[in-house]
Amino acid sequence: MNKIGKIIDISHHQGDIDWSKASKEVDLAIIRTQYGTSTIDRKYVRNIAECKKYKVPYGVYIYVTFTNKATALAQAKDFYERAKGHNSLFYVVDVEESFGANSKNIQEGTQAFIDYLKDKGVKVGLYTGHHFYKPYKMDTVKNYDFLWIPRYSGTSAMGKKPDYACDLWQYTESGSVAGIKGNVDLNVLNGTKPLSWFTNSNNKKEGLTVNQYNELKKENNQLKKELAEIKKILGEKANLKSESAVAATHKDAWDWAIKEKIIKGDGAGTNPAGVLTRQQMATMFKRFYDKFIK
């Protein structure tokens, strides 16, 4: 394929795309699945199937309409359940309208939405308007994997970049792609992440979710506690006298070996009747050689 690296985002507004043509230009497609929970995108199933057929990497997005944390979680669950069977590379929450809610509710709803998806172990993106980013506290939202911001020049050409650091820049809503009738949104990479970061399925679950981190932290603390107990037990055992006595036929040899330091220590904490390993035997021979032969 002679691709020229276009990154597009699409919905049923683009109609029936001729993916046999579009696939020759598109490196990544971001497909809308729904508008809130009331409007399901009429073309998302077809677009996903065609992307699979023509081997175009794709992610999915939802244009959200929530007004608080509770409605955000309801939409997050609906979005995930709708998209999870389609092997999407990533999931994007598109937050660009308040629908009458205040900035606190929008920020909390967005965070709850993202955390819900991250707990599912998927790669998550946040799309938000350039005009929306600061007023609605999107700059305080955490835990997403990439940020996507639009800023248009008024034409199909690139204009001024977003004022805020982001990974994807939607630079026009007036782009053109073979196989698509009418205008289409075009995007470019804008951060340090290469295209392969978005298109490589092996990167889909990188990083830990907040819940996963907390669980590992809890397990780590438990391990530390258990290790401390083991050290305490071993410390107590080190002070114990061996309950195994030296056989009378070996008493002289045992005392001599202790005295000449062929066996380390005073013999009190050792086990004279224990099995001698090859490595222990080698150590004893080495000590004997160093002391008496060398």
C-alpha positions as CSV (number, residue, x, y, z in Angstrom):
1,M,0.0,0.0,0.0
2,N,1.1,3.5,-0.8
3,K,-0.1,5.2,2.4
4,I,0.6,8.8,3.1
5,G,0.0,8.6,6.8
6,K,-3.5,10.2,7.3
7,I,-5.1,9.8,10.7
8,I,-8.9,10.2,10.5
9,D,-11.8,10.2,12.9
10,I,-15.2,9.2,11.5
11,S,-18.8,8.6,12.2
12,H,-22.0,7.9,10.3
13,H,-21.8,11.5,9.0
14,Q,-19.2,10.3,6.5
15,G,-21.8,7.8,5.1
16,D,-20.6,4.5,3.4
17,I,-16.9,4.8,3.1
18,D,-15.2,3.0,0.2
19,W,-12.5,1.4,2.4
20,S,-10.8,-0.2,-0.6
21,K,-9.7,3.4,-1.6
22,A,-9.5,5.0,1.9
23,S,-7.2,2.2,3.1
24,K,-4.5,3.3,0.7
25,E,-4.2,6.7,2.4
26,V,-5.2,6.0,6.0
27,D,-2.7,4.9,8.6
28,L,-5.1,5.1,11.6
29,A,-8.9,5.4,11.9
30,I,-10.7,6.5,15.1
31,I,-14.3,5.3,14.8
32,R,-17.3,6.8,16.7
33,T,-19.5,4.1,18.3
34,Q,-22.1,6.4,19.8
35,Y,-23.3,9.8,21.0
36,G,-24.0,9.4,24.7
37,T,-26.2,6.3,25.1
38,S,-29.2,7.6,23.2
39,T,-27.7,7.6,19.7
40,I,-25.7,4.6,18.4
41,D,-23.6,5.4,15.4
42,R,-25.2,3.8,12.4
43,K,-21.9,3.0,10.6
44,Y,-19.6,1.9,13.4
45,V,-20.1,-1.8,12.9
46,R,-19.5,-1.5,9.2
47,N,-16.5,0.8,9.6
48,I,-14.8,-1.6,12.0
49,A,-15.5,-4.6,9.8
50,E,-14.0,-2.7,6.8
51,C,-11.0,-1.6,8.7
52,K,-10.4,-5.3,9.6
53,K,-10.9,-6.4,6.0
54,Y,-8.4,-3.8,4.6
55,K,-6.0,-4.0,7.6
56,V,-6.4,-0.4,8.7
57,P,-5.6,0.0,12.5
58,Y,-8.4,1.5,14.4
59,G,-9.6,2.8,17.8
60,V,-13.0,3.8,19.0
61,Y,-14.5,6.9,20.6
62,I,-17.7,8.1,22.3
63,Y,-19.1,11.6,22.2
64,V,-20.2,11.9,25.8
65,T,-23.3,13.8,27.1
66,F,-23.0,13.2,30.8
67,T,-23.6,15.9,33.4
68,N,-22.3,14.3,36.6
69,K,-20.3,11.3,37.8
70,A,-23.2,8.9,37.9
71,T,-24.2,9.5,34.3
72,A,-20.6,9.4,33.3
73,L,-20.2,5.9,34.7
74,A,-23.4,4.8,33.0
75,Q,-22.0,6.0,29.6
76,A,-18.6,4.5,30.3
77,K,-20.1,1.1,31.0
78,D,-22.3,1.3,27.9
79,F,-19.3,2.4,25.7
80,Y,-17.1,-0.4,27.0
81,E,-19.7,-3.1,26.6
82,R,-20.5,-2.0,23.1
83,A,-16.8,-1.8,22.0
84,K,-15.1,-4.5,23.9
85,G,-15.8,-7.3,21.4
86,H,-14.3,-5.4,18.4
87,N,-10.6,-5.6,19.4
88,S,-10.1,-1.8,19.3
89,L,-6.5,-0.6,19.9
90,F,-7.7,2.1,22.2
91,Y,-10.8,3.8,23.6
92,V,-11.4,7.6,23.5
93,V,-13.8,9.7,25.6
94,D,-14.7,12.9,23.7
95,V,-15.6,15.6,26.2
96,E,-16.4,19.0,24.5
97,E,-19.8,20.1,25.8
98,S,-21.1,20.7,29.3
99,F,-24.8,20.2,28.6
100,G,-25.6,22.6,31.4
101,A,-23.3,21.0,34.0
102,N,-20.7,23.0,36.0
103,S,-17.0,22.5,35.6
104,K,-16.7,20.5,38.8
105,N,-19.2,17.9,37.6
106,I,-17.7,17.7,34.2
107,Q,-14.2,17.2,35.6
108,E,-15.3,14.6,38.1
109,G,-17.4,12.8,35.5
110,T,-14.5,12.7,33.0
111,Q,-12.1,11.3,35.7
112,A,-14.6,8.6,36.7
113,F,-15.1,7.7,33.0
114,I,-11.4,7.4,32.4
115,D,-10.8,5.4,35.6
116,Y,-13.5,3.0,34.7
117,L,-11.9,2.2,31.4
118,K,-8.4,2.0,32.8
119,D,-9.6,-0.5,35.3
120,K,-10.6,-2.7,32.3
121,G,-7.0,-2.8,31.3
122,V,-7.4,-0.9,28.0
123,K,-5.5,2.1,26.5
124,V,-7.5,5.3,27.0
125,G,-7.4,8.6,25.3
126,L,-9.0,12.0,26.2
127,Y,-10.3,14.2,23.4
128,T,-11.4,17.7,24.6
129,G,-11.9,21.1,22.9
130,H,-9.2,23.7,22.9
131,H,-11.7,26.2,24.3
132,F,-12.9,23.6,26.8
133,Y,-9.5,22.4,28.2
134,K,-8.9,25.0,30.9
135,P,-12.4,26.3,31.8
136,Y,-13.7,22.8,32.5
137,K,-10.6,21.7,34.3
138,M,-9.5,19.0,31.8
139,D,-6.0,19.9,32.7
140,T,-6.5,18.4,36.1
141,V,-7.8,15.0,34.7
142,K,-5.3,12.2,35.1
143,N,-4.8,8.5,34.3
144,Y,-5.4,8.6,30.6
145,D,-2.8,7.4,28.1
146,F,-2.9,10.1,25.5
147,L,-4.4,13.5,25.0
148,W,-6.1,14.6,21.7
149,I,-7.0,18.3,21.1
150,P,-8.5,20.1,18.1
151,R,-7.3,23.5,16.7
152,Y,-8.4,24.5,13.2
153,S,-6.9,27.1,10.9
154,G,-10.2,27.6,9.1
155,T,-9.0,25.7,6.0
156,S,-7.8,22.2,5.3
157,A,-4.2,23.3,6.0
158,M,-2.4,23.2,9.3
159,G,-2.5,26.4,11.3
160,K,-1.4,27.2,14.8
161,K,-0.8,24.2,17.1
162,P,-2.7,23.8,20.3
163,D,-1.5,25.9,23.2
164,Y,-1.5,22.7,25.4
165,A,0.8,19.8,25.1
166,C,-1.0,16.9,23.5
167,D,-0.3,13.6,21.6
168,L,-2.7,14.1,18.7
169,W,-3.7,17.4,17.1
170,Q,-6.9,17.5,15.1
171,Y,-5.9,20.3,12.7
172,T,-8.9,20.4,10.3
173,E,-12.5,19.4,9.9
174,S,-12.3,20.0,6.1
175,G,-9.9,17.3,5.0
176,S,-10.3,14.9,2.1
177,V,-9.6,11.2,1.8
178,A,-10.1,8.9,-1.2
179,G,-13.3,6.9,-0.8
180,I,-14.9,9.4,1.5
181,K,-17.5,11.8,0.1
182,G,-17.4,15.2,1.7
183,N,-15.2,16.5,4.5
184,V,-13.4,14.5,7.1
185,D,-11.4,15.4,10.2
186,L,-7.7,15.0,9.9
187,N,-5.1,14.6,12.6
188,V,-1.4,14.5,13.1
189,L,1.0,13.3,15.8
190,N,1.9,16.1,18.0
191,G,3.9,14.6,20.9
192,T,6.6,12.1,21.4
193,K,4.5,9.0,20.8
194,P,5.2,7.5,17.3
195,L,2.4,6.1,15.2
196,S,3.4,2.6,16.2
197,W,2.4,3.4,19.8
198,F,-1.2,3.9,18.6
199,T,-1.2,1.0,16.1
200,N,0.7,-1.7,18.0
201,S,-1.7,-3.9,19.8
202,N,1.1,-5.0,22.1
203,N,1.1,-1.6,23.7
204,K,-2.6,-1.7,24.3
205,K,-2.3,-2.6,28.0
206,E,0.9,-1.0,29.0
207,G,1.1,0.5,32.5
208,L,-0.7,-0.2,35.7
209,T,-4.2,1.0,36.6
210,V,-4.7,2.8,39.9
211,N,-6.5,-0.3,41.3
212,Q,-3.7,-2.6,40.1
213,Y,-1.1,-0.4,41.7
214,N,-2.9,-0.3,45.0
215,E,-3.3,-4.1,44.9
216,L,0.4,-4.6,44.2
217,K,1.2,-2.1,47.0
218,K,-0.9,-4.1,49.4
219,E,0.7,-7.4,48.4
220,N,4.2,-5.8,48.8
221,N,3.4,-4.6,52.3
222,Q,2.1,-8.1,53.2
223,L,5.4,-9.6,51.8
224,K,7.4,-7.2,53.9
225,K,5.5,-8.2,57.0
226,E,6.0,-11.9,56.3
227,L,9.7,-11.4,55.6
228,A,10.1,-9.6,58.9
229,E,8.4,-12.5,60.7
230,I,10.7,-15.0,58.9
231,K,13.8,-13.0,59.9
232,K,12.6,-12.9,63.5
233,I,12.1,-16.7,63.5
234,L,15.5,-17.3,61.9
235,G,17.1,-15.0,64.4
236,E,15.6,-16.9,67.3
237,K,16.6,-20.2,65.7
238,A,20.2,-19.0,65.3
239,N,20.4,-18.8,69.1
240,L,19.2,-22.3,69.7
241,K,21.4,-25.1,70.7
242,S,21.5,-28.1,68.4
243,E,19.4,-30.9,69.8
244,S,21.4,-33.5,67.9
245,A,24.3,-35.0,69.9
246,V,27.7,-36.1,68.4
247,A,28.0,-39.9,68.4
248,A,30.7,-41.2,70.8
249,T,32.7,-42.8,68.0
250,H,33.0,-39.4,66.2
251,K,33.4,-37.1,69.3
252,D,37.2,-36.7,69.1
253,A,37.1,-36.0,65.3
254,W,34.3,-33.5,65.8
255,D,36.0,-31.6,68.5
256,W,39.2,-31.5,66.5
257,A,37.4,-30.2,63.4
258,I,35.8,-27.4,65.4
259,K,39.1,-26.5,67.1
260,E,41.0,-26.4,63.8
261,K,38.1,-24.4,62.2
262,I,37.5,-26.9,59.5
263,I,33.9,-26.7,60.7
264,K,33.0,-23.1,61.4
265,G,31.6,-21.9,64.7
266,D,31.6,-23.6,68.1
267,G,29.5,-26.5,67.0
268,A,26.6,-25.5,69.3
269,G,24.3,-24.4,66.5
270,T,25.3,-27.1,64.0
271,N,23.8,-30.4,63.3
272,P,26.4,-33.1,63.5
273,A,24.1,-35.8,62.4
274,G,22.9,-33.8,59.4
275,V,23.5,-34.8,55.8
276,L,26.7,-33.4,54.3
277,T,26.3,-31.9,50.9
278,R,28.9,-32.0,48.2
279,Q,29.4,-28.2,48.4
280,Q,29.9,-28.5,52.2
281,M,32.4,-31.3,51.7
282,A,34.3,-29.3,49.2
283,T,34.5,-26.3,51.6
284,M,35.7,-28.5,54.4
285,F,38.4,-30.1,52.2
286,K,39.5,-26.6,51.1
287,R,39.8,-25.4,54.7
288,F,41.8,-28.6,55.5
289,Y,44.1,-28.0,52.5
290,D,44.7,-24.4,53.3
291,K,45.5,-25.1,57.0
292,F,47.6,-28.2,56.8
293,I,48.9,-28.9,53.3
294,K,49.3,-25.6,51.4
